[in-house]
Amino acid sequence: MENIIELKNLSKDFKILNKKSGKFSVVKDLFSTDYTVERAVNQINLNIGKGEIVGFIGPNGAGKSTTIKMLTGVLVPTEGTVLVNGFIPYKHRVKYVKEIGVVMGQRSQLWWDLSVEDSFKVMKEMYELSDAEYAENMRIFEEELCISELFDKSVRHLSLGQKMLCEIVAVLLYNPKVIFLDEPTIGLDISVKTKIRKIIKRMNSQQGVTVILTTHDISDIEALCDRVVIIDHGTIIFDDSMNKMKQLVGSERKIIEITTKKVISDELTEKIKGMFTKEHLQINPASNKRMDIICDSGEVDINELLLQIMEYVGIEDINTVGVKIEDIVRQVYEGNLL
């Protein structure tokens, strides 16, 4: 598969001013050269093939947004190289932006005072789309999203869900080679989420659009991505398929959801933790009468575990389920699996 994104030893440093205190400190800071250098992204190497949908995730402050900003040309790397579809983003901004689409948070690319249809027509002219290309793409959007229902509405009067649908249409309208989506479904109901995922999948399969998705909604990752890249402290700690991530916990891993009759004490939690190694068991208190236990059923004596809990606080309800992807990702973030 031909690579469309290539990152080699990519790093980004930020200078943080060490602020003075005391009299005239604000004035002193204006002329100060006393800085601390903090590395937000550290020696990243990453190749992404044409037509891939990649989930790019990590905890807050991990370096996700900084990396995306270098990929889109907003930031200049401190070290290393970044190449997207043959362009160096920060050097070829004018030509490059016609090749990519970006949906980031609440930053809109629609015209606030224009109608939805007029906003799309302005973008058609900006990106020099032919009438035939515009008509074909709008046909697809109409089939999947019934977008014409919103044509006469002013952008300022759209609901959050309607606005995000229009943002996705706007970013796909001019046939970009790569799109960067930052939390595209945050705050949306399941109906709108499903529509957004469906149109992304269709444009990816029909037009080969490469998609880089950053989100904290793991259901988006499961629905759209075959490959997951996890970044933490500016370094990539996982880069493989979704199936491989699930295999990290092993086939015998189970979640036991326990509701107790009495309040769960810290003493009980520590006692249970002491019975088994951290490698085979994690306890996640969900409330004062509820705990989720993730354990390896081949290594942990579940009967003994339940007897200890029953003796201390009693058990009102038990539910055993397979490990959820959210729990896998959280454990990766916490360093329990890698």
C-alpha positions in Angstrom: 0.0 0.0 0.0 1.4 3.4 -1.0 1.9 5.8 1.9 0.1 9.1 1.9 1.4 10.3 5.3 5.0 9.8 6.4 6.4 11.1 9.7 10.1 10.6 10.4 11.6 11.5 13.8 8.9 14.2 14.2 9.3 16.3 17.4 7.9 19.5 18.7 9.2 21.6 21.6 7.5 24.6 23.3 9.3 27.2 25.3 7.5 28.0 28.6 8.4 31.2 30.3 9.6 30.9 33.9 7.6 33.7 35.4 9.1 36.0 38.1 7.5 37.0 41.3 7.6 40.1 43.3 7.6 43.8 42.4 7.6 44.7 38.7 7.6 40.9 37.9 5.2 41.5 34.9 7.7 44.0 33.4 10.6 41.7 34.1 8.9 38.8 32.3 8.5 40.9 29.2 12.3 41.0 28.8 13.1 37.6 30.3 15.0 34.9 28.4 14.5 32.4 31.2 12.5 29.6 29.6 12.0 25.9 30.1 11.8 23.8 27.0 9.0 21.2 27.1 8.8 18.4 24.4 5.2 17.8 23.4 6.0 15.3 20.6 9.0 13.1 20.8 10.6 11.4 17.8 7.4 10.0 16.2 7.8 7.7 13.2 4.5 6.8 11.5 3.4 5.8 8.0 -0.2 5.8 6.9 -1.4 4.3 3.6 -3.8 5.7 1.1 -7.4 4.9 2.0 -6.8 4.0 5.6 -9.0 5.1 8.5 -6.8 5.5 11.5 -7.8 6.2 15.0 -5.3 8.5 16.6 -6.0 8.5 20.4 -4.4 9.2 23.7 -5.1 10.8 27.1 -5.3 14.6 27.5 -1.9 16.3 27.0 -0.5 13.3 25.2 0.5 15.2 22.0 -2.4 14.4 19.7 -3.4 17.9 18.9 0.2 19.0 18.5 0.8 16.2 16.0 -2.4 17.0 14.0 -1.4 20.7 13.9 1.9 19.7 12.4 0.2 17.4 9.9 -2.1 20.2 8.8 0.6 22.8 8.6 -0.5 25.0 11.5 2.7 24.2 13.5 6.3 23.9 12.3 8.2 20.8 13.7 11.2 21.4 15.9 12.9 18.3 14.4 12.1 15.6 11.9 10.1 15.6 8.7 6.4 15.4 7.8 5.1 14.6 4.4 1.4 14.4 3.4 0.5 13.4 -0.1 3.9 14.7 -1.4 3.6 18.1 0.4 5.5 19.5 3.4 2.5 21.0 5.1 4.0 24.2 6.6 6.0 25.0 3.4 3.3 24.4 0.8 0.2 25.8 2.6 -1.7 27.3 -0.4 -1.5 24.1 -2.5 -1.7 21.8 0.4 -4.9 23.0 1.9 -6.8 22.0 -1.2 -5.7 18.4 -0.7 -6.9 18.1 2.9 -10.1 18.6 5.0 -10.2 19.5 8.7 -13.0 19.4 11.2 -11.6 20.6 14.6 -13.8 21.2 17.6 -16.1 24.1 17.3 -14.1 25.9 14.5 -16.6 26.2 11.7 -15.7 26.5 8.0 -19.3 27.5 7.1 -20.4 31.1 6.7 -22.4 32.1 9.8 -24.9 34.4 8.0 -25.3 32.4 4.8 -27.7 29.6 4.2 -26.3 26.1 4.2 -26.7 25.8 0.4 -25.0 29.1 -0.2 -22.1 28.0 2.1 -21.7 24.9 0.0 -21.7 26.8 -3.2 -19.1 29.2 -2.0 -16.9 26.2 -1.1 -17.5 24.8 -4.6 -16.1 28.0 -6.2 -13.2 28.2 -3.7 -12.0 24.7 -4.4 -12.8 25.0 -8.1 -15.2 22.0 -8.3 -16.9 21.3 -11.6 -20.7 21.4 -11.8 -20.6 17.6 -12.4 -18.4 16.9 -9.4 -20.5 19.1 -7.2 -23.8 17.5 -8.4 -22.4 14.0 -7.9 -21.2 14.6 -4.3 -24.4 16.4 -3.4 -26.3 13.3 -4.7 -24.4 11.1 -2.3 -24.9 13.5 0.6 -28.6 13.6 -0.1 -28.9 9.8 -0.2 -27.1 9.3 3.1 -28.0 12.5 5.0 -31.1 14.1 3.4 -29.0 17.2 3.5 -31.4 19.2 1.3 -33.7 19.6 4.2 -31.2 22.0 5.7 -30.4 24.0 2.5 -32.6 27.0 3.3 -31.5 27.3 7.0 -29.0 29.9 8.1 -25.9 28.3 9.5 -26.4 30.3 12.8 -29.8 28.6 13.3 -28.6 25.0 13.0 -28.6 22.7 16.0 -25.3 21.2 17.1 -26.1 17.9 15.3 -27.2 19.7 12.1 -24.2 21.9 12.1 -21.8 19.0 12.5 -23.5 17.1 9.6 -23.0 20.2 7.4 -19.4 20.5 8.6 -18.7 16.9 7.5 -20.4 17.6 4.1 -18.3 20.7 3.7 -15.1 18.9 4.4 -15.9 16.0 2.0 -17.5 18.2 -0.7 -14.3 19.1 -2.6 -12.8 15.5 -2.7 -9.8 16.0 -0.3 -7.2 13.2 -0.3 -6.9 13.3 3.5 -9.3 14.4 6.2 -8.5 15.1 9.9 -11.5 14.7 12.2 -11.2 16.0 15.8 -14.1 14.8 18.0 -16.6 14.8 15.1 -19.4 13.3 17.1 -18.9 14.9 20.5 -22.2 15.8 22.2 -24.3 14.3 19.4 -27.2 11.8 19.7 -26.8 8.3 18.3 -28.9 9.0 15.2 -26.6 11.8 14.0 -23.5 9.8 15.0 -24.6 6.9 12.8 -25.2 9.2 9.9 -21.7 10.8 10.2 -20.0 7.4 10.5 -22.0 6.1 7.5 -21.0 9.0 5.2 -17.3 8.8 6.3 -17.3 5.0 5.5 -18.9 5.6 2.1 -16.6 8.3 1.0 -13.6 6.3 2.2 -14.7 3.2 0.2 -15.8 5.0 -2.9 -13.2 7.7 -3.2 -10.3 6.3 -1.2 -10.3 9.2 1.3 -7.7 8.7 4.0 -9.2 9.5 7.5 -7.3 10.5 10.7 -9.7 10.4 13.6 -9.0 11.8 17.0 -11.7 11.2 19.6 -12.4 10.2 23.2 -15.6 8.4 22.0 -14.3 4.9 21.6 -17.4 3.8 19.9 -16.3 6.0 16.9 -13.0 4.1 16.8 -14.8 0.7 16.9 -17.2 1.7 14.2 -14.8 3.3 11.8 -11.2 2.3 12.3 -9.3 -0.9 11.5 -6.0 0.6 12.8 -5.4 2.4 16.1 -2.4 4.5 17.0 -2.1 5.5 20.7 0.2 8.4 21.7 1.2 9.2 25.3 3.7 11.7 26.6 4.5 12.6 23.0 5.5 9.0 22.0 3.6 6.4 20.1 3.1 3.4 22.5 0.8 1.3 20.3 0.3 1.1 16.5 -1.7 -1.9 15.3 -5.2 -3.2 14.5 -8.2 -3.0 16.7 -8.3 -6.8 16.9 -4.7 -6.7 18.2 -5.6 -4.3 20.9 -8.4 -6.6 22.0 -6.0 -9.5 22.1 -3.8 -7.6 24.6 -6.1 -8.7 27.4 -6.3 -12.3 26.3 -9.2 -14.5 25.5 -9.8 -15.4 29.2 -10.2 -11.8 30.5 -13.5 -11.1 32.0 -15.3 -8.1 33.7 -17.2 -9.0 36.8 -19.7 -6.2 37.7 -20.6 -6.5 41.4 -23.3 -4.7 43.3 -22.8 -5.1 47.1 -25.2 -4.8 50.0 -22.9 -2.7 52.1 -20.5 0.1 51.3 -17.2 -1.1 49.8 -14.4 0.0 52.1 -10.8 0.8 51.1 -9.7 -2.0 53.4 -11.6 -4.5 51.3 -10.3 -3.2 48.1 -6.7 -3.4 49.2 -7.2 -6.9 50.7 -8.5 -8.2 47.3 -5.8 -6.5 45.4 -3.2 -8.2 47.7 -4.6 -11.6 47.0 -3.6 -11.5 43.3 -0.9 -10.0 41.2 -1.6 -6.7 39.4 -0.9 -8.5 36.1 -4.0 -10.7 36.5 -6.5 -8.5 38.3 -7.6 -4.8 38.3 -10.3 -3.3 40.5 -12.2 -0.2 39.4 -14.6 1.2 42.0 -17.7 2.4 40.2 -19.5 3.7 43.3 -19.7 3.1 47.1 -21.7 -0.1 46.5 -20.4 -1.1 43.0 -17.1 -2.4 41.7 -15.9 -3.6 38.4 -13.2 -6.3 38.5 -11.2 -7.1 35.4 -9.5 -10.5 35.8 -7.8 -13.4 34.0 -10.1 -16.3 34.8 -7.2 -18.7 34.1 -5.1 -17.2 36.9 -7.6 -15.8 39.4 -9.8 -18.1 41.6 -13.1 -16.3 41.0 -14.9 -18.3 43.7 -12.4 -17.3 46.3 -12.6 -13.7 45.1 -16.4 -13.7 45.4 -16.3 -15.4 48.8 -14.1 -12.6 50.2 -16.4 -9.9 48.9 -19.5 -11.7 50.2 -18.0 -12.1 53.7 -17.2 -8.4 54.0 -20.0 -6.6 52.3 -22.5 -9.1 50.8 -23.3 -9.4 47.2 -26.6 -8.2 45.8 -26.0 -8.7 42.1 -23.3 -10.1 39.7 -22.9 -9.6 36.0 -20.1 -11.1 34.0 -19.2 -9.7 30.6 -16.4 -9.6 28.1 -13.8 -6.9 28.3 -15.0 -3.7 26.7 -12.8 -1.7 24.3 -13.1 1.3 26.6 -11.5 -0.7 29.4 -8.7 -1.9 27.1 -7.8 1.7 26.1 -8.0 2.9 29.6 -5.6 0.2 30.7 -3.2 1.1 27.9 -3.3 4.7 29.0 -2.5 3.7 32.6 0.4 1.5 31.5 -1.2 -1.8 32.7 -1.0 -3.6 29.3 2.1 -2.2 27.5 
